[in-house]
Amino acid sequence: MRHRLYYFLPDIDSARRSFDDMLLSRIEQRHIRFISSTPLPPDMPEAGFFLKTDVLHGAAAGMIVGAILGMVFGALLIVYYELGQATVLVTTLMGILFGGWASSMVAAAVPNSQLKEFYPDLEKGRILMIVDVPARRVQEIEKMLAARHPELKFGGEEPHMPVFP
């Protein structure tokens, strides 16, 4: 299991030094991402689409609502048109697919709701570093960053991230 750590950095130079220290601590580059209101240099990994937007949350919510509506619609078709019982399965699957697709398209334009608390600091020009570290190394990484980078502001920790991104 991995833990997701959030750190605020005051500027690009501090972010670059922190990034280098994370790499020297054997945290792979694919587990380190940055979010900034200003453009980042090309050699610093920027957070991807799924982390910046609410598309995954939107798709999950849409699938649930789509499944419920699909079941209700299928039951109504059985009652009024006397169709077979497989109608409920088909309409439920169609509801899941359509609900997930439609709501993920809407959520793609919405910023990630899990990062809502970080937006005021991002608007002030700070850079958010998101690091996924193995659970056994959380304290080691926190101590190393606190010792080498007093300018860092700890933004929080999210436990139990899946191993596979």
C-alpha atoms as one frame of an Amber mdcrd trajectory, in Angstrom:
protein
   0.000   0.000   0.000   1.056   3.553  -0.688   0.313   6.766   1.103  -0.216
   9.981  -0.812   1.612  12.954   0.708   0.850  16.575  -0.182   3.425  19.359
   0.163   3.293  23.034  -0.760   6.413  24.637  -2.176   6.948  28.391  -2.511
   8.606  28.448  -5.960  10.002  26.467  -8.888  13.547  26.282  -7.462  12.291
  24.763  -4.214  10.105  22.343  -6.177  13.060  21.263  -8.310  15.267  20.668
  -5.232  12.488  18.694  -3.531  11.961  16.670  -6.689  15.677  15.854  -6.851
  15.701  14.834  -3.180  12.733  12.537  -3.759  14.540  10.905  -6.672  17.691
  10.503  -4.548  15.513   8.868  -1.888  14.548   6.281  -4.511  10.996   7.421
  -5.060  10.294   6.797  -8.743   9.450   9.753 -10.955   6.056   8.249 -11.821
   5.038   8.600  -8.153   5.829  12.341  -7.977   3.566  14.958  -9.531   3.183
  18.717  -9.348   0.207  21.046  -9.692   0.723  24.753 -10.182  -1.259  27.753
 -11.361   1.798  28.795 -13.382   3.423  26.700 -16.120   5.960  24.156 -14.876
   9.278  23.440 -16.610   9.079  20.457 -18.975  11.448  18.337 -16.851   9.088
  18.379 -13.842   6.202  15.854 -13.958   2.872  17.624 -13.981  -0.224  15.970
 -12.545  -2.287  14.182 -15.135  -5.844  14.610 -16.311  -7.347  12.119 -13.846
  -5.700  13.805 -10.863  -6.620  17.351 -11.914 -10.259  16.672 -12.763 -13.192
  14.894 -11.131 -13.673  12.493 -14.045 -13.285   9.280 -12.018 -15.652  10.417
  -9.282 -18.144  11.588 -11.903 -17.996   8.315 -13.806 -18.568   6.296 -10.631
 -21.545   8.416  -9.598 -22.978   8.244 -13.114 -22.652   4.483 -13.219 -24.563
   4.126  -9.947 -27.352   6.452 -11.047 -27.413   4.833 -14.497 -27.712   1.362
 -12.994 -30.636   2.389 -10.803 -32.445   4.149 -13.635 -31.729   1.229 -15.971
 -33.256  -1.240 -13.507 -36.349   0.924 -13.055 -36.736   1.384 -16.803 -36.305
  -2.365 -17.376 -38.910  -3.179 -14.738 -41.335  -0.741 -16.353 -40.761  -2.340
 -19.751 -41.521  -5.771 -18.295 -44.706  -4.539 -16.615 -46.134  -2.555 -19.532
 -44.858  -4.443 -22.571 -44.520  -7.935 -21.079 -40.942  -8.378 -22.256 -38.597
 -11.072 -20.946 -36.726 -10.817 -17.677 -33.426 -10.272 -19.508 -34.731  -6.797
 -20.316 -33.777  -5.619 -16.822 -30.205  -6.852 -17.298 -29.874  -5.196 -20.694
 -31.333  -1.852 -19.566 -29.210  -1.895 -16.409 -26.024  -2.446 -18.432 -27.052
   0.272 -20.862 -27.732   2.602 -17.932 -24.329   1.875 -16.406 -22.526   2.553
 -19.665 -24.468   5.676 -20.579 -24.452   7.090 -17.041 -20.718   6.559 -16.649
 -19.954   8.081 -20.038 -22.252  11.095 -19.713 -21.260  12.045 -16.182 -17.537
  11.576 -16.870 -17.830  14.019 -19.783 -19.397  16.585 -17.464 -16.903  15.910
 -14.645 -13.942  16.327 -17.015 -14.526  20.083 -16.851 -14.701  20.168 -13.048
 -11.569  20.464 -10.862 -10.873  17.534  -8.530 -13.093  17.871  -5.470 -10.562
  16.005  -3.307  -8.052  18.806  -3.918 -10.548  21.597  -3.109  -8.796  22.519
   0.138  -5.544  23.125  -1.762  -6.891  25.650  -4.290  -6.455  28.787  -2.123
  -2.726  28.061  -1.747  -2.410  27.271  -5.460  -4.003  30.610  -6.307  -1.352
  32.346  -4.180   1.313  30.955  -6.521   2.463  27.977  -4.490   3.222  24.633
  -6.074   1.599  21.429  -4.827   3.825  18.348  -4.822   1.944  15.050  -4.648
   4.059  12.022  -3.751   2.922   8.414  -3.441   5.296   6.603  -1.074   5.277
   3.078   0.339   3.553   2.968   3.732   6.719   1.781   5.478   8.677   4.848
   4.249   6.248   7.649   5.126   8.041   8.766   8.296  11.455   8.540   6.640
  10.365  10.742   3.715   8.617  13.249   5.999  11.722  13.584   8.194  14.028
  13.938   5.201  11.903  16.667   3.614  11.463  18.526   6.916  15.231  18.494
   7.513  16.299  19.531   3.994  13.440  21.878   3.096  12.220  24.108   5.921
  10.258  26.145   3.364   7.906  23.208   2.724   4.396  23.285   4.108   2.874
  19.876   4.796  -0.541  19.693   3.163  -1.737  16.357   4.469  -1.677  12.630
   3.910  -4.083  10.283   2.201  -3.589   6.672   3.282  -4.332   3.472   1.394
  -3.631   4.411  -2.195  -3.732   1.402  -4.522  -0.374   0.031  -5.577  -1.248
   0.116  -9.279  -2.058   3.626 -10.563
